[in-house]
Every structure is written in C-alpha cells, then in structure tokens.
Amino acid sequence: MVVEMTGAPKLQIALDCLTIDAALHLMEQVHHYVDIVEVGTPLIFEEGLGAVEQIKSKYPDKIYMADLKIMDAGGIEAGSGFARGADIVTVLGIAADVTIRAALESADRHGGEVMIDLINAPDPVPRCCELEGMGVPILCLHTAFDRQGSVKADSQSLAEVRRQVACRVAVAGGITLDTLPAVVDAGADIVIVGGAIARAPDPGEAAASMKQRLARRLA
C-alpha cells in the first residue's frame, strides 16, 4: 500500500512497546486517529516480525511500517518485512548505496515502499538529495531517542530539505502537540509521534488532538 499524500499531513504512531499486548492496548485507544502504524524497533526485537502480522490482522485498514533500520543485506531484510505484512520498511541513510538500492528493488517486487531514516546522518541535506536521486520515495529526519533531552526536531533542517526535494518527508523525535505546528509549517508530510501519545494520561485523546491540529494546519 502506497502512502497517498493528499490532504493534511499524515499522523504516524510509533508503537515502541516491548510486548504485543501493550501495542494492541495502545492501538485500541488510538487507531481511529492515526494513518500509519509503525511497528517499532523495540517491539520487533522482542516479538519479531510476527508483531506486524498480529497488529495488522486486527486493524487491517492502516498503512504499516516495520522500523527495521536496515544497515546491510537490504534486499533480504526488506523482503522479510514486506513478506510479513509491512507496507513500508526503514533503511538507515548512512547505509551503503548498494544496500539502499537492494531494498528499493525489494520494495518494487513486493509493492511496498522504503523510508530512509536519516538518524545521526552527519550532513542530511545533501544526503537527502542523493537519496531522492536514487528513487527513494520517503525521507525521515529523525532525532535519536537518546538525544531528545538536548536536541529537538530541527525545523530549520526540515525546511531546507523540503526546499531541495520533491519526495515525501517525515519527521520524528520528541514531537509534541506544541511543537507539531512548526514541523508541519516546515514541510513535513508525515509526522511520527511516539511518547507524546503513548505516555499521555489518555492516549486516544492525545492522538485525536494531534489529528485535529494537523487538519487545522491544512485549513
């Protein structure tokens, strides 16, 4: 399933849970409000790619991303994600070009897509231009979890990337309801949110508020 980018920016929930039960409990509260479901790296480490199949079987109307953060064996690992129900898999932007091309070829074979995660990329703007030239459909500017206390989502870099590329651009890393407008105004097509929803007193209400704010930015 291809992510259609008509209308407001898409809201992606990061299911960075450690058990499938916790992920399903969170989905029960937020599934009405999210467009893309990210089966997070911690969940895949704990539960395997079967987590994608289990969640997708319960909520089949969503787009699913397996956050594999592929660094090598791009064709093999991307193929594993697509075979287990992922519509999108992630590959690290610092991976070798040959790895990224292999993942893109796997995506073509399976009817899926690749999102390149620019986490810790030393110079993301020129790398984004290179990646778009390779045919990457989605780029993600990502502030690492371990750095979110001191580094926030960089709207300035996002705006510069948006000026340089025409493909879809996602942003992730510590985004809250208050910071969401800035990243949308800077050009995000996909806003990826984890803790601000999952750790909220009422995750469903938090997701609904984010979805409403995204819709208002379009108006």
VEXDREN-2710 file (C-alpha; in Angstrom, 1 decimal):
% VEXDREN-2710
k/r/px/py/pz
1/MET/0.0/0.0/0.0
2/VAL/1.4/3.4/-1.0
3/VAL/1.1/6.3/1.3
4/GLU/-1.1/8.8/-0.5
5/MET/-0.2/12.4/0.4
6/THR/-3.4/14.2/-0.5
7/GLY/-5.0/16.3/2.3
8/ALA/-3.5/17.0/5.6
9/PRO/-0.1/15.6/6.7
10/LYS/-0.3/12.0/7.9
11/LEU/-0.1/11.0/11.6
12/GLN/2.1/8.0/12.3
13/ILE/2.1/6.3/15.7
14/ALA/5.3/4.7/16.8
15/LEU/4.5/1.5/18.7
16/ASP/7.7/1.3/20.6
17/CYS/6.2/-1.1/23.2
18/LEU/8.0/-4.1/24.5
19/THR/5.1/-6.6/24.2
20/ILE/2.4/-7.3/21.7
21/ASP/-0.2/-6.9/24.4
22/ALA/0.9/-3.4/25.2
23/ALA/1.0/-2.5/21.5
24/LEU/-2.6/-3.8/20.9
25/HIS/-3.8/-2.0/24.0
26/LEU/-2.4/1.3/22.7
27/MET/-3.8/0.6/19.2
28/GLU/-7.3/0.1/20.7
29/GLN/-7.1/3.6/22.0
30/VAL/-5.6/5.4/19.0
31/HIS/-6.5/3.5/15.9
32/HIS/-9.3/5.9/14.9
33/TYR/-6.9/8.8/14.7
34/VAL/-3.7/7.5/13.1
35/ASP/-2.9/7.0/9.4
36/ILE/0.3/4.9/9.6
37/VAL/1.2/2.4/12.2
38/GLU/4.9/2.0/13.0
39/VAL/5.8/-1.4/14.5
40/GLY/8.8/0.0/16.4
41/THR/12.3/-1.4/16.6
42/PRO/12.0/-2.4/20.3
43/LEU/8.8/-4.3/19.6
44/ILE/10.4/-6.1/16.7
45/PHE/13.4/-7.0/18.8
46/GLU/11.1/-8.5/21.5
47/GLU/8.3/-10.1/19.4
48/GLY/9.8/-10.5/15.9
49/LEU/8.2/-9.5/12.6
50/GLY/5.2/-11.5/13.6
51/ALA/4.1/-8.4/15.5
52/VAL/3.4/-6.7/12.2
53/GLU/1.1/-9.5/11.2
54/GLN/-0.7/-9.7/14.5
55/ILE/-1.4/-6.0/14.7
56/LYS/-2.3/-5.7/11.0
57/SER/-4.8/-8.6/11.3
58/LYS/-6.7/-6.7/14.0
59/TYR/-6.5/-3.2/12.3
60/PRO/-6.1/-4.0/8.6
61/ASP/-7.2/-0.6/7.3
62/LYS/-4.0/1.1/8.2
63/ILE/-0.7/1.5/6.5
64/TYR/2.0/-0.4/8.3
65/MET/5.7/0.4/8.7
66/ALA/8.3/-2.1/10.1
67/ASP/11.0/0.0/11.6
68/LEU/13.9/-2.3/10.7
69/LYS/16.6/0.3/10.5
70/ILE/18.3/-1.8/7.8
71/MET/22.1/-1.3/7.5
72/ASP/23.1/-4.3/5.4
73/ALA/21.6/-7.1/3.4
74/GLY/19.0/-4.6/2.1
75/GLY/17.2/-6.9/-0.2
76/ILE/16.9/-9.8/2.2
77/GLU/15.9/-7.8/5.2
78/ALA/13.4/-5.5/3.4
79/GLY/11.9/-8.6/1.8
80/SER/11.4/-10.2/5.2
81/GLY/9.5/-7.1/6.3
82/PHE/7.3/-6.9/3.2
83/ALA/6.6/-10.7/3.4
84/ARG/5.2/-10.3/7.0
85/GLY/2.8/-7.5/6.0
86/ALA/4.8/-4.3/6.1
87/ASP/3.8/-1.6/3.5
88/ILE/7.0/0.4/4.4
89/VAL/10.3/-0.6/5.8
90/THR/13.1/1.6/7.1
91/VAL/16.7/1.7/5.9
92/LEU/19.3/3.9/7.5
93/GLY/20.5/6.8/5.5
94/ILE/24.1/6.1/6.4
95/ALA/23.9/2.6/4.8
96/ALA/25.8/2.0/1.6
97/ASP/24.1/3.0/-1.6
98/VAL/24.1/-0.6/-2.8
99/THR/22.2/-1.6/0.3
100/ILE/19.6/1.1/-0.3
101/ARG/19.2/0.1/-3.9
102/ALA/18.7/-3.5/-2.9
103/ALA/15.9/-2.5/-0.5
104/LEU/14.3/-0.4/-3.2
105/GLU/14.4/-3.3/-5.6
106/SER/12.7/-5.5/-3.0
107/ALA/10.1/-2.8/-2.4
108/ASP/9.3/-2.8/-6.2
109/ARG/8.9/-6.6/-6.2
110/HIS/6.6/-6.6/-3.2
111/GLY/4.6/-3.4/-4.0
112/GLY/5.9/-1.7/-0.9
113/GLU/8.0/1.4/-0.1
114/VAL/11.2/2.3/1.6
115/MET/11.6/5.1/4.1
116/ILE/15.2/6.3/4.6
117/ASP/15.9/7.2/8.3
118/LEU/18.5/10.0/8.5
119/ILE/19.1/9.4/12.2
120/ASN/22.6/10.6/13.0
121/ALA/23.4/11.4/9.4
122/PRO/26.3/13.9/9.5
123/ASP/25.0/16.1/6.7
124/PRO/21.4/15.3/6.0
125/VAL/20.5/17.9/3.4
126/PRO/22.9/16.7/0.6
127/ARG/22.3/13.1/1.5
128/CYS/18.6/13.6/1.1
129/CYS/19.2/15.0/-2.4
130/GLU/21.4/11.9/-3.3
131/LEU/18.7/9.6/-1.9
132/GLU/15.9/11.2/-3.9
133/GLY/18.1/10.8/-7.0
134/MET/18.3/7.1/-6.3
135/GLY/14.5/6.9/-6.3
136/VAL/13.8/6.9/-2.5
137/PRO/10.1/7.8/-2.0
138/ILE/10.2/8.8/1.7
139/LEU/12.9/10.5/3.7
140/CYS/12.7/10.8/7.5
141/LEU/14.6/13.4/9.6
142/HIS/14.9/11.7/12.9
143/THR/16.2/13.0/16.3
144/ALA/17.5/10.0/18.1
145/PHE/15.7/8.9/21.3
146/ASP/18.8/9.2/23.4
147/ARG/19.4/12.8/22.3
148/GLN/15.8/14.1/22.7
149/GLY/16.6/15.7/26.1
150/SER/19.1/18.1/24.5
151/VAL/18.2/18.1/20.8
152/LYS/14.7/18.7/19.4
153/ALA/13.2/18.1/16.0
154/ASP/15.1/20.5/13.7
155/SER/12.5/22.6/11.8
156/GLN/15.3/24.5/10.1
157/SER/16.9/21.4/8.6
158/LEU/13.5/20.1/7.7
159/ALA/12.6/23.3/5.8
160/GLU/15.9/23.2/3.9
161/VAL/15.3/19.5/2.9
162/ARG/11.8/20.4/1.9
163/ARG/13.2/23.1/-0.4
164/GLN/15.7/20.7/-2.0
165/VAL/13.5/17.6/-2.6
166/ALA/10.1/16.8/-4.0
167/CYS/9.6/13.3/-2.4
168/ARG/7.7/12.8/0.8
169/VAL/9.4/13.9/4.0
170/ALA/8.7/12.6/7.5
171/VAL/9.9/13.9/10.8
172/ALA/10.4/12.1/14.1
173/GLY/11.8/12.6/17.5
174/GLY/10.2/14.1/20.6
175/ILE/7.3/15.8/18.7
176/THR/4.6/17.1/21.0
177/LEU/1.2/18.9/20.4
178/ASP/3.0/22.2/20.9
179/THR/5.9/21.5/18.5
180/LEU/3.7/19.9/15.8
181/PRO/2.7/23.1/14.0
182/ALA/6.3/24.1/13.5
183/VAL/7.3/20.9/11.8
184/VAL/4.2/20.9/9.6
185/ASP/4.9/24.5/8.6
186/ALA/8.5/23.5/7.8
187/GLY/7.1/21.0/5.3
188/ALA/6.6/17.6/6.9
189/ASP/4.3/15.2/5.0
190/ILE/4.3/12.6/7.8
191/VAL/4.5/13.4/11.5
192/ILE/5.8/10.5/13.6
193/VAL/4.8/10.6/17.3
194/GLY/5.6/8.1/20.0
195/GLY/5.9/9.1/23.6
196/ALA/3.6/12.2/23.4
197/ILE/0.8/9.9/22.6
198/ALA/1.8/6.6/24.3
199/ARG/2.7/8.2/27.6
200/ALA/-0.2/10.7/27.7
201/PRO/-2.8/10.1/30.5
202/ASP/-5.3/9.5/27.7
203/PRO/-3.5/8.3/24.5
204/GLY/-6.7/8.4/22.5
205/GLU/-7.4/12.0/23.4
206/ALA/-3.7/12.9/22.7
207/ALA/-3.9/11.2/19.2
208/ALA/-7.2/12.9/18.5
209/SER/-5.8/16.3/19.4
210/MET/-2.8/15.8/17.1
211/LYS/-5.0/14.7/14.3
212/GLN/-7.2/17.8/14.7
213/ARG/-4.3/20.1/14.8
214/LEU/-2.9/18.6/11.6
215/ALA/-6.3/19.1/10.0
216/ARG/-6.3/22.8/11.1
217/ARG/-2.9/23.4/9.6
218/LEU/-4.4/22.4/6.2
219/ALA/-7.3/24.7/6.6
END
